[in-house]
Structures are given as C-alpha cells and as structure tokens.
C-alpha cells in the first residue's frame, strides 16, 4: 500500500515540475512581448489612457480641472476599455442603430450626444433589467403606459426602437424645459426628476458636477461620455475594428396591419421570410399572433431581399 502511495506521489511531483516549467516558459514569452516584440494585434494590458483636454456632453463642457470630475471620467473609460468583449459589441451595434436614433433626436432638437445614453442604458439592445425596465431606453411598464405606449402580453412597444426613442425624447424635452441644461436633463432620465430635485434642494446646487448623487446617477453622464470617446475613436482605447466588421444597418420595408394575424409563421411566408427574421425586426410583437386594438394600425417591418445575407445595408421604407 505504501509502495503504491510512493509511486502516485512521484507521478504527481513530476507533473507539478513539468507544469511549472511550462508556466515559466510562457511568462518568459510574455515578458518578451512586453519588451517590444509586440504584434499589431496584441492587446495592451494594464495601460491607462490619456484623457482629452476638452470633453463635452451635448455641447456643455465637462470641468476636467476638478480632480473628482477627471477621476470619475477616467474610471468609466478604464471600465469600458477593459470590458473588452462587451465594448466591442457596443461599438459594432452603434453602427447599426445610430442612424435610427440620430434621426429621431434630430427631429426633436435633442443633442446628438444623447445617443450615447442608450449605450449606458442598455448597450444598444432590448434588454430587461431586474426591476422590469425594458428596451433600448429601459422603460418601466407603468411609465410607458402613462405616455400612451401599448404594453401588454401581445404587444410591447418598449421593444420598438423608434417608439421608445421618441418616448425618451419627450422626457428629455420636459426635463430641459425644467432644468435649462442638457447635462441635468440627461441625469434626470436615469435618476428621475423627483430624486434630482430633492438633491438640488438639499445641496443648494444645480450643476450636475457639483452634486452628490446616487452611485448610478453619479456615474451616468461619465459612462455615456466614455462610450462617446471610445465609439468615436476606438483605436485610441485599444480597439482595432475594421469598417466591414461593424454590424450593418438592416434593410426592410414596412406593411400596415389593422386586422388580426392568427399566425405570424404563415404571415412571414407570404412575404418570403420566416418567423425568426420577422420577430428580429419586430421584437415588440410578443406572441406568434396579433390581436389589434380597435382602430389602431400597426407597422410591421419585412426583411428586404438580401438583408440576412448582408447584400443590402440601407433601410428601405415603403
């Protein structure tokens, strides 16, 4: 029995020595890359980034002379830049969804920088938070219904990028009328006007950068600005992404529906597509059927020819 134990111990010792040698050799190779033998595609680890001297959000200058403001921005830049896979996906998605969001912001006279809030909210996806906030703009059900959105188990317009962006714009315009600057307007979308008003009253300050706010709202503008910096200049933050690697815009046309659709699989085949692609373009359709509200017309997007095979990249509306 002791002999068997000795043999096993000997084998384990050999394995440990071999593994240590392999690890040691690996670190020697890694050290060489740090000495300068770095390929163009090598990721640079543990590297801080130079913060631009002048940074603005919605045309309003960020006071980077203040150490706390500068450190807050640096925190979000580092967090986003070293959150590699998620930030790469955000950069890729931005190319697909920016034209839609930008158009609606322009129509409502909202500064273009507000498109980066959607990255902070949802990473440009129809995500659902633990408390039920849904869609690109993280809208709660009751809040959406109060604004006139249809939200039920068959249709949920929070998943419609155009309608949810319009909802956000309506909120921004009301906040801007109240606060008179875009930074507080953006902060109010995250923290709510009531909570923001309470802190303004308590602290007797009406500048976002001078207010002590909840952790999430305190980071909100800085996170959006970090995404702005990285998306507009990814290479400066360690991301090398070719133009043809960005997600293309989706080609589709629209049909109007005001009657019951019993089966969207059958409906999709009529337009030479399938259920999966139909639901991809219309995530607000929550069931495989549609029971319309009386008198309401629904706009359903249909994939244009070649959309799935990336033959076309421009949105088509008919």
N, C-alpha and C positions, 0 to 999 in steps of 0.2 A: 504493500500500500504506500509506504514511504518512498519507495523507488518510483512509483507512478507519479507521485506528487512532485518529486525532484525533476522528472522529465518534463512535466507540464510547466513547472516554474522556469526551467531552462528555455523552453519554447517561447514563453511569454517574454522573457528577458531579451531574446533575440529579436522578437517582433518590436519591442519598445525601442531597442537600439536602432533598428532599421528605420522605424518611423521617425525617430529623432534626426537621423541623418538626412532623410528626405525633406523634412521641415527646414532643417538648417540650410540645405542646398537651395530650397525655394526662397528663403529670406535673402540669401546671397544674390539670387537673381533679381529679387525685388529691389535690393539696395542698388544694383547696377542701374535699374531704370531711374531711380531717384538721382543718380549721379549724372544723368544726362542722356542715356541711351533710351529715350522715350519715343515711341512711335506716335504718329499723328492722331491715332485713335485712343491713346492711353488716357484713362480718367485720372485727373489730378485730385488726390485725396488731401483732406485737411488744409485746404487753401482758402484764406479769406478773400473777399472781393472788394475792390475799390468802389466806394460809394460815389456816384456823380456829385459834383459840387452843387448843381442846381437840379432839384427834383420838384416836380409839381403834380398835383392831383386836380384835375378839372380846371386847370389854369391858375390854381391857388398854390402859392409856394409853400413847400414844407420847410419849417425852420430848423435846418440841419445844424445850425450853430449851437443849438441846445443839445447837450450831451445825451439827454434822455430820448429826444426825438431821433437822433442819429443812431443810438444803440437799438432802439425799437425797430427802425428800418433794417438795420444790419441783421437783427435776429430773424426777421421774416425772409430776407434774402438768403441767408445761410440755410434756414429751414427748407425753403423751396428749392434752392440749388442742389442741396444734398439729399433731397427726397426724389431721387433720380427718376425712377420709373413713372411715378405719378405726374411729375412735372413734364416729362417728355410727352405723355399722353395729353396733358393740358395744352401744350404748345401745338400738338398735332390737331386737336379738336378745335382750337381757336380759328384755324384756317377755314374750317367748315362752317362754323356758326357765327363768326364775326359779321359777315355781310348781312345776315338776318337781323342781328341785334343792333348793328350800327344804323341800319335803315330806320328802325323804329325809334331809336334815340334821336336821330336827326329830325324826324317828323315831329317829335315832341320838344325840340330845342333843349335836349339834355346833353351835357358834355360827353364827348366820345369816351372819355376815361371811365365812364360808368360801366362800360362793357367788361372791365376787369373785376367788378364786384361779383359778376356771375361766376368767375373763377373761384373767388373766395367763398361764395355761397355753395356751389355745387360741383366745381371743376368741369363746368360745361356738360353736365349730364342730368338726366331726370332721376336724381337720387331722392331718397326718402330718409329724413332724419329720425332719430329715436323717438322724437315727440310728434312725428307725423308731418313736419314741414316737407313739402313736395315740389319737385321740379327744378328747373334751372334757377329759379328765383326763390325757392324754399318758402312756399306759401302755405299757411295753415288753412284748413278746410273752412272754418267759420269766417276767417278773414276774406278768403276768396269769394265765398257766397255773398257776404255783405257787399262786395264790389261787383256783384252781378255775374260771377262765373258759375257755370253749371258744373256741379261737383256731386256725383253720386256713383253707384257701383257700375253703371253702364258708360257714363261719360264723365271724365275728369279733366277739365280744361287747364288745370295747373300743369299738365304734361304737354300742353301746346306751347311751343317756344314763343310764337308770336303773341298769343293772348297773355301769357304770363309776363312777357317783357312789357307789354302795354300796361298790365297791372302795376308793374314796378315803376314805370314812367309816371303813372298817375300819382303814385305815392311820392315819388321824388318831387314832382311839381308842387304838391301840397306842402311838403316839408320845406322846399326852397322859399315858398311864399312866407313861411313862418320864421325861418332862420336867416334867410338872406345870404347864405353862402353854401357852396356845394359840399364842403367837407363835412359840416354838421348834417347836411341833408343826407349824405351817404351813411354817416354814423347812425342816424335815426332809423334807417332801414334795418340795420342789424339789431340795435338795442331797443327800438321803439321810441316814439316821441315822448310818451309819458315818463319813461325812465330817464331819458336825456334831460327833459325839462326839470325833473326833480334834482338832478345833479347840478344843473346850471344854477338853480335857485340856491342850493345848499352851498356851493363853492363860489358863487358870485363871479363866475367866469363864463364867457360864451365863445371861447376858442377851443376847438377840439384838442389841440396840442397842449392846452393848459388845464385840461380836465382830467381828474382821476375817475376812470370809468371801470366797468366790469372787465374782466380779463378778455372776453371775446370781443367786446366792442372796442376796447383799447387797442387790440391788435388788428382790427378790421381794415382800417384805411392802409396801414402799413403792409398788410398781407396783399391787398389789392395792388398797391404801388409796386411791391416786389414782383408780382406777376407781370405788371406792366413792363418793368425793366427787363425781365427775363424773356418775355414773349417778343418784345421789340428788338432785343439784341441778345439772342440766346448764346452765341459763341463767347461773349464776354463772361458768361456764367457757366462755362464748361459744357455747353450743349452744341454739338455739331449735327444739325438736321438739314438734309437737303430738301429743296423745294418739292421735289417729287415724292418725298417721304411724308409730307403733310397730308392730312385727311382732306380729300376733295369735297367741294360743295356737292350737294345732292340734286340730281336732275329729276324734276317731276312736273306734272300738270295737275290741275285741280278739277274735280267734278262736284256738282251740288247735289245734295241728297236731302229730301224733306219727307220721305216715306220710310216705313220700316224696312230694315235689311235683316232678313231672317238668318242668313249665314254668310259671313264675310269670306269664307273659303270659296264659296260659289261666286260671290261678288268679285273677288280678286281674279278668278279665272276669266271672267268676262272681259277684263282689261289686260289679259295675258301676263298676269303676275301671280304671286302666291300670297298666302296669308301672312307669312313671316315678313315679307317686304312691305306689305300693306300696313301691318302693325308697327314696323320700324319707322315708317314715315308718319304714322298717325298714332302715337303712343297714348293719346288722350282717349282713344277707343278702348275701354277696359274689358269688354266682353266680345265674344265672337258674333255678336248681333247688335243691332241698333234699334232702339225704340225712341223715335224723336219726340221732343216736346211739341205740342200743337203750335203750328205757325212758325216754327224755327227751321232755318235752312242750315245744314251742316256742310262744311267744305272739307272734302276728303282728298288727300294727295295720292296720286297714282304715279308709280315709278315711270319715268320716261325710258324709251328704248335705250339700252346700254348702260343705264345707271349702275346696275350691280356689277357690271364688268368694267366700270370706270372708263367707258368710251366717251361719256359726256360729263362736264363738270359745272355747267351753268344751270341755274334754276330756271325752269320754264313754267309759266302760269298761263292757263287758258280759261 
